[in-house]
Amino acid sequence: MKTNTLLAFALFCLAGQAAAIGVKGDAAAGKQKATACAACHGADGNKTLDNTYPKLAGQYPDYLLKALKEYKSGKRVNAVMAGQAQALTDADMANLAVYYGSLKGQMGVVK
């Protein structure tokens, strides 16, 4: 039973890694585009004004890309993010996702 549990955990981790590397983008271009994001999400993607804004650093790029696309399409509803996402191209969104995914995330709650 222990072997099956370890195997299942290993497969879960590998699946997460495969998803994390699925987005093609340029982290350097994402960093340049992220200046507007820093106002709410912090310059390093970890420090935010309050708990309303999520930490972006260390998130899976595929998750971030999906979220940005959903804000742009209206599938996710947030007036601030919808406005920000409207100005982004598909390349911009991929670059931002790769950039924030490349940063080291910090554990804990924003204070």
C-alpha positions as CSV (number, residue, x, y, z in Angstrom):
1,M,0.0,0.0,0.0
2,K,2.8,2.4,0.9
3,T,4.4,1.8,-2.6
4,N,1.1,2.6,-4.3
5,T,0.8,5.8,-2.3
6,L,4.3,6.9,-3.2
7,L,3.8,6.1,-6.8
8,A,0.6,8.0,-7.0
9,F,2.3,11.0,-5.3
10,A,5.2,10.9,-7.8
11,L,2.8,10.8,-10.7
12,F,0.8,13.7,-9.3
13,C,4.0,15.7,-9.0
14,L,5.1,14.9,-12.5
15,A,1.8,15.9,-13.9
16,G,2.1,19.3,-12.2
17,Q,5.6,19.7,-13.6
18,A,4.3,18.9,-17.1
19,A,1.5,21.5,-16.8
20,A,4.0,24.1,-15.4
21,I,6.2,23.9,-18.5
22,G,3.3,24.0,-21.1
23,V,3.2,27.7,-21.5
24,K,5.6,29.2,-24.1
25,G,6.6,32.8,-23.3
26,D,9.4,35.2,-22.6
27,A,10.0,35.9,-18.9
28,A,12.1,39.0,-19.7
29,A,9.3,40.5,-21.8
30,G,6.8,39.5,-19.0
31,K,8.9,41.3,-16.4
32,Q,8.8,44.5,-18.5
33,K,5.0,44.2,-18.9
34,A,4.5,43.5,-15.2
35,T,5.0,47.1,-14.0
36,A,1.2,47.7,-14.1
37,C,0.7,44.4,-12.1
38,A,3.1,45.5,-9.4
39,A,0.7,48.2,-8.1
40,C,-1.6,45.5,-6.7
41,H,0.5,42.3,-6.7
42,G,3.8,43.7,-5.6
43,A,7.1,44.2,-7.5
44,D,8.1,40.6,-6.8
45,G,4.6,39.1,-7.1
46,N,4.5,38.4,-3.3
47,K,3.7,41.6,-1.6
48,T,0.3,43.1,-2.1
49,L,-1.7,45.9,-0.6
50,D,-4.0,43.6,1.2
51,N,-5.5,40.1,1.1
52,T,-7.8,41.1,-1.8
53,Y,-4.9,40.7,-4.2
54,P,-3.4,37.2,-4.7
55,K,0.3,36.5,-4.7
56,L,1.4,35.6,-8.3
57,A,5.0,34.6,-7.8
58,G,5.6,30.8,-8.1
59,Q,2.1,30.1,-9.5
60,Y,1.9,27.6,-12.4
61,P,2.2,29.5,-15.7
62,D,-0.7,27.6,-17.2
63,Y,-3.0,28.6,-14.4
64,L,-2.0,32.3,-14.7
65,L,-2.5,32.2,-18.5
66,K,-5.9,30.6,-18.1
67,A,-6.9,33.2,-15.5
68,L,-5.8,36.2,-17.7
69,K,-7.6,34.8,-20.7
70,E,-10.8,34.3,-18.6
71,Y,-10.6,37.9,-17.2
72,K,-10.3,39.1,-20.8
73,S,-13.2,37.0,-22.1
74,G,-15.4,37.9,-19.1
75,K,-15.6,34.3,-17.9
76,R,-14.0,35.5,-14.7
77,V,-15.6,38.6,-13.3
78,N,-13.4,41.3,-11.8
79,A,-13.7,44.9,-13.0
80,V,-10.0,45.7,-12.3
81,M,-8.6,42.6,-13.9
82,A,-11.0,42.7,-16.8
83,G,-9.7,46.2,-17.6
84,Q,-6.1,45.2,-17.3
85,A,-6.5,42.0,-19.3
86,Q,-8.3,43.8,-22.2
87,A,-5.0,45.6,-23.0
88,L,-3.0,42.4,-23.2
89,T,-2.2,40.4,-26.3
90,D,-2.0,36.6,-26.2
91,A,1.8,36.9,-26.2
92,D,1.7,39.5,-23.3
93,M,-0.4,37.1,-21.2
94,A,2.0,34.1,-21.9
95,N,5.0,36.3,-21.1
96,L,3.4,37.5,-17.8
97,A,2.5,33.9,-16.9
98,V,6.0,32.6,-17.5
99,Y,7.6,35.6,-15.7
100,Y,5.4,35.2,-12.5
101,G,5.8,31.4,-12.7
102,S,9.6,31.9,-12.6
103,L,9.6,33.9,-9.4
104,K,10.1,32.4,-6.0
105,G,6.7,32.4,-4.2
106,Q,6.6,33.1,-0.5
107,M,4.3,31.1,1.8
108,G,1.9,32.8,4.2
109,V,-0.8,35.4,4.3
110,V,-0.2,38.9,3.1
111,K,-0.1,41.4,6.0
